């Protein structure tokens, strides 16, 4: 191998001699055309470099070089590469004498020039500046000795160049071989200087450094710095590759970015800038801005892909997305609001009146607190739909939240941010969804909340529904107060006794009683039937009065109208199936029975005649009032009290009180009768649970009749709680009980004197055909109920 190499060297001896002679015979004139370079790289001696020439001045200098100077010219770097038409003061004074090797014209009328750097040259003077630069030069030659130090520097640079090439992987193997074979320190220094990355100023310094040892020391410094950076990059890449799988390209890129930022420090991201702009631009309270800026500053210091950064982003999204100062304008025209309320709901006068009062008061006080209403009534009377109508009447946004079965306090007040997947409570979520801080929010079924180990949601609602506290409502997630004082909260419930007293005290309770048959008829005729016709695109839908009344009495048994609407729809659907394509329907009472079959409910009926030991009582149920009969019978025994009919504990206590009162009323003469007989009290129907104190007077009357043998009038019904002294206490559900009595044909109703105020609020037409008797003592009841 060495022999072959020696032969090769000997073979080309003549060529080398010729090249050396040509080099020595090259004469560089003292004046040469000059081309300013703005590529930022420059040209070093002993290197071949392409560059582009497009400026007129430079093209003329190039042409002059080709014609008169044997393709020789001087190239020099511009101090500021952005200057389009440089003057002598814009050029460095040290450049390179080059020889043009090749010229190629490009489609854009510029020329690509390939030159060979020959010698360093110093510009002594500008002979002329127009039409091109012609400069007087001094060729810079350097004489040096090959010392051990120079040789050591050359070796160090070669080692670093090899390491640099291996790290960058940008140069072909031939270039590395060239570097290793170069022996001339001057040429070697220029070659390495030309290929390493460096700013223009550094390249110019290398060009101006004549002694190869000094030049190589500077090159070595640059190489060491570049190798350090490349090694850090390689380390970063290794870190990233160790964290991810090769198939996850997207994840790899993100992790690489993260690792780079860990090493070099991250610049402010666009996301951070946008958040700052949003805080400054939007109208937020000062304490909200302060909190937002604090969280943004925290986010800046975090890795963008950390779990904590995601939590902060979610928090800022909620914080800046809430309507802190956004309000909808209330509709204060009372008449228009009243028309909207009446259009969608029949009756419910007390609720409508309260809303109109609030709107009227708003004209005089913009800062008054919204009322917190609690609508209590049986199912199907329109409590939930009334909330939406109220919002429409006031011109506000509407949101609904169901509280039925709610057991977690965090549903109201949110989760703290320490929990994974933490979110604000439902109240704040609704506020953000509607986009205004003064909506109407309906809290449905507030009487059906539960308590669990996760807390008591009813206790959490205390702050929400307290007008003195809710202006500073603090959600656990937000951690800063939000003003709920302008929200109109409407709650609904079927009963009051399951609502905690503290919560009940914060609400304005409005009781919505069940509808009478007359009201149901009007609702069906004026609201439900037109709604069904519109739903099924019918041109005409007519239910006769008899048809509607038959459905109300025989096919529904409820306080509201939900089942009534369902039954009317069922009739229409069956008609659509039977007579497909028809657009007009008229439905009579006969059609109803033919379509729906026999009525499942029978009308409450009174006793057919006056009897001993049976008294008509009135009861309240969740679906309205009803008529029931309390039966009492003496049977041979030992004076025991027998109670049947699925009675609750309170009702059983009323029966014991009734027995004590009757024993006292009958006196000594009946003492033996009580001792020799058992007293049996029964309340049909046995399958239906019954409870409450309101059957007290009815039991006393039935028991008194059974003991004395006197008959009770069949057309008299009664209700009221009895005390041990025989006094009658007021009871609830008076309207529903009176409506039930009227349906059953009762002529006279005995009520507690304490319920007289309740009766005054009932429309007079509901009571037509009935006589109301108010009693405060059981003796008055006996006088009115016992037949002569």
Secondary structure, DSSP 4 states (H G I P E B T S, - for coil): -HHHHHHHHHHTHHHHHHHHHHHHH----SEEEEEEE-SSS---TT-EEEEEE-SHHHHHHHHHHHHHSTTEEEEEEBSSTT-SS--GGGB-SEEEEEEEEEEEE-TTS-EEEEEEEEEEEEEEEEEE-SSSEEEEEEEE-------HHHHHHHHHHHHHHHHHHHHH--S-HHHHHHHHH---HHHHHHHHHHHS---HHHHHHHHH--SHHHHHHHHHHHHHHHHHHHHHHHHHHHHHHHHS-TT-HHHHHHHHHHHHHHHH-PPPPHHHHHHHHHHHHS---HHHHHHHHHHHHHHHTS-TTSHHHHHHHHHHHHHHHS-SS--PPP---HHHHHHHHHHH-SS-HHHHHHHHHHHHHHTT-TTPPPPEEEEEE-TTSSHHHHHHHHHHHHT--EEEEE-TT---THHHH---TTSTT----HHHHHHHHHT-SS-EEEEE-GGG--EETTEEHHHHHHHHT-TTTGGGEE-TTT-SEE--TT-EEEEEES-STTS-HHHHHTSEEEEEPPPPHHHHHHHIIIIIHHHHHHHTT-SEEEE-HHHHHHIIIII---SSSHHHHHHHHHHHHHHHHHTTT--EEEE-HHHHHHHH-S-S-------SS-EETEEEEEEEETTEEEEEEEEEEEEESSS-EEEESSB-HHHHHHHHHHHHHHHHHH-GGGHHHHHHEEEEEEES-TTS-B--STTHHHHHHHHHHHHH-PEEPTTEEE--EE-TTSBEE--S-HHHHHHHHHHHT-SEEEEEGGGHHHHHTS-GGGGTT-EEEEESBHHHHHHHHB--
